Amino acid sequence: MVEIKTFDTATDLQKPKRIMKYVLVYCSSGSAIMVIHENEFEIKANQVITIIAGQIHFFKKNKATRGFLPEFTFDSFAKMITTLN
């Protein structure tokens, strides 16, 4: 199953958290600073960051950022890829 959040609804990412899902962070406008496993990354418009299952992550700064954060398990991702092939 895939759950898609927006930057507006992902309020749980203001504090560090670890989930056992994969996350694609897509920024459609604005910019944000994310911390992933103690490393800071800046994400800007039209960029994607991949977070693998088990990584601790959160938003450090979020400047009027818009975008999407689909979360999915490895099994659901594998099923999607198999279906596309």
BALOBA-1460 file (C-alpha; in Angstrom, 3 decimals):
// residues 85
<rec num="1" residu="m" x="0.000" y="0.000" z="0.000"/>
<rec num="2" residu="v" x="1.182" y="3.498" z="-0.791"/>
<rec num="3" residu="e" x="0.317" y="6.454" z="1.436"/>
<rec num="4" residu="i" x="0.811" y="9.894" z="-0.114"/>
<rec num="5" residu="k" x="1.245" y="12.890" z="2.178"/>
<rec num="6" residu="t" x="1.795" y="16.527" z="1.289"/>
<rec num="7" residu="f" x="4.238" y="18.849" z="3.021"/>
<rec num="8" residu="d" x="1.217" y="20.476" z="4.695"/>
<rec num="9" residu="t" x="-0.097" y="17.205" z="6.141"/>
<rec num="10" residu="a" x="3.269" y="15.686" z="7.107"/>
<rec num="11" residu="t" x="3.380" y="17.478" z="10.466"/>
<rec num="12" residu="d" x="4.862" y="14.345" z="12.058"/>
<rec num="13" residu="l" x="8.135" y="15.093" z="10.235"/>
<rec num="14" residu="q" x="8.911" y="18.118" z="12.407"/>
<rec num="15" residu="k" x="10.585" y="15.757" z="14.906"/>
<rec num="16" residu="p" x="13.024" y="12.926" z="14.163"/>
<rec num="17" residu="k" x="11.335" y="9.630" z="13.352"/>
<rec num="18" residu="r" x="12.214" y="6.242" z="11.970"/>
<rec num="19" residu="i" x="9.742" y="4.287" z="9.866"/>
<rec num="20" residu="m" x="10.066" y="0.929" z="8.192"/>
<rec num="21" residu="k" x="8.868" y="2.258" z="4.849"/>
<rec num="22" residu="y" x="10.524" y="3.874" z="1.876"/>
<rec num="23" residu="v" x="9.787" y="7.564" z="1.252"/>
<rec num="24" residu="l" x="10.229" y="9.696" z="-1.851"/>
<rec num="25" residu="v" x="10.311" y="13.383" z="-0.963"/>
<rec num="26" residu="y" x="9.319" y="15.444" z="-4.022"/>
<rec num="27" residu="c" x="9.517" y="19.230" z="-3.760"/>
<rec num="28" residu="s" x="7.324" y="21.002" z="-6.317"/>
<rec num="29" residu="s" x="8.084" y="24.548" z="-5.054"/>
<rec num="30" residu="g" x="9.996" y="26.313" z="-2.297"/>
<rec num="31" residu="s" x="12.858" y="24.656" z="-0.439"/>
<rec num="32" residu="a" x="13.490" y="22.696" z="2.723"/>
<rec num="33" residu="i" x="16.353" y="21.366" z="4.801"/>
<rec num="34" residu="m" x="15.971" y="17.720" z="5.741"/>
<rec num="35" residu="v" x="18.086" y="15.763" z="8.170"/>
<rec num="36" residu="i" x="18.500" y="12.121" z="7.213"/>
<rec num="37" residu="h" x="20.647" y="9.990" z="9.522"/>
<rec num="38" residu="e" x="22.476" y="13.077" z="10.892"/>
<rec num="39" residu="n" x="23.228" y="14.456" z="7.390"/>
<rec num="40" residu="e" x="21.598" y="17.674" z="6.175"/>
<rec num="41" residu="f" x="20.176" y="17.883" z="2.664"/>
<rec num="42" residu="e" x="18.591" y="20.856" z="0.951"/>
<rec num="43" residu="i" x="15.752" y="19.989" z="-1.371"/>
<rec num="44" residu="k" x="14.565" y="22.577" z="-3.898"/>
<rec num="45" residu="a" x="11.814" y="22.778" z="-6.503"/>
<rec num="46" residu="n" x="11.676" y="19.793" z="-8.874"/>
<rec num="47" residu="q" x="14.051" y="17.668" z="-6.801"/>
<rec num="48" residu="v" x="13.526" y="14.275" z="-5.150"/>
<rec num="49" residu="i" x="15.197" y="12.733" z="-2.104"/>
<rec num="50" residu="t" x="14.887" y="9.023" z="-1.353"/>
<rec num="51" residu="i" x="14.703" y="7.821" z="2.240"/>
<rec num="52" residu="i" x="15.148" y="4.094" z="2.756"/>
<rec num="53" residu="a" x="13.378" y="2.054" z="5.423"/>
<rec num="54" residu="g" x="14.884" y="2.510" z="8.874"/>
<rec num="55" residu="q" x="16.542" y="5.892" z="8.337"/>
<rec num="56" residu="i" x="15.854" y="8.581" z="10.928"/>
<rec num="57" residu="h" x="14.620" y="11.727" z="9.183"/>
<rec num="58" residu="f" x="12.879" y="15.075" z="9.767"/>
<rec num="59" residu="f" x="12.498" y="18.577" z="8.358"/>
<rec num="60" residu="k" x="14.854" y="21.108" z="9.928"/>
<rec num="61" residu="k" x="13.650" y="24.108" z="7.893"/>
<rec num="62" residu="n" x="10.682" y="24.342" z="5.611"/>
<rec num="63" residu="k" x="10.325" y="27.562" z="3.566"/>
<rec num="64" residu="a" x="6.836" y="27.619" z="2.020"/>
<rec num="65" residu="t" x="7.587" y="24.225" z="0.540"/>
<rec num="66" residu="r" x="5.027" y="22.348" z="-1.501"/>
<rec num="67" residu="g" x="5.321" y="18.773" z="-2.617"/>
<rec num="68" residu="f" x="4.479" y="15.144" z="-1.986"/>
<rec num="69" residu="l" x="5.825" y="12.361" z="0.205"/>
<rec num="70" residu="p" x="4.693" y="8.923" z="-0.946"/>
<rec num="71" residu="e" x="5.501" y="6.241" z="1.654"/>
<rec num="72" residu="f" x="5.527" y="2.577" z="0.676"/>
<rec num="73" residu="t" x="6.821" y="-0.791" z="1.797"/>
<rec num="74" residu="f" x="9.384" y="-2.711" z="-0.222"/>
<rec num="75" residu="d" x="6.765" y="-5.355" z="-1.063"/>
<rec num="76" residu="s" x="4.315" y="-2.811" z="-2.477"/>
<rec num="77" residu="f" x="7.099" y="-1.217" z="-4.522"/>
<rec num="78" residu="a" x="8.166" y="-4.605" z="-5.899"/>
<rec num="79" residu="k" x="4.557" y="-5.361" z="-6.869"/>
<rec num="80" residu="m" x="4.267" y="-2.003" z="-8.689"/>
<rec num="81" residu="i" x="7.471" y="-2.665" z="-10.640"/>
<rec num="82" residu="t" x="6.364" y="-6.200" z="-11.526"/>
<rec num="83" residu="t" x="3.021" y="-4.871" z="-12.738"/>
<rec num="84" residu="l" x="4.739" y="-2.277" z="-14.956"/>
<rec num="85" residu="n" x="6.962" y="-4.890" z="-16.580"/>
